[in-house]
């Protein structure tokens, strides 16, 4: 749902299946971030592979966006671009 006001505002709920491809989920999440304007930290600089699920609620304007929810991952491989930082066969939950 989006509404047009002085500053455009949006509200989105994103809920995936239990075994979504995390690389695909990241590719979808980045454009949504650009529309709503919430902070993703280092996520744009991460190369991620594996499977997991997301349950996110985003709302607000591009100036002030709010993100709540969680991100589960299993058997994931994560590399932070530019640093020799990596995770292999990782499992966990990130609460946002």
HUJO-V260224 format. One line per field, one symbol per residue. ss: DSSP state (H for helix, E for strand, - for the rest). burial: # if it has 9 or more other ideal C-beta (glycine too) atoms within 8 Angstrom, else .. Layout:
ss = ???
burial = ???
//
This chain:
ss = -EE-----EEEEEEE----EEHHHHHHHHHHHHHHH----HHHHHEEEEEEEEEEEEEEEE---EEEEEEEEEEEEEEEE----EEEEEEEEEEE-
burial = .......#####.#.#...#.#..##.###.##..###.#..#..#.#.############...#.#.######.#####.........#......
//
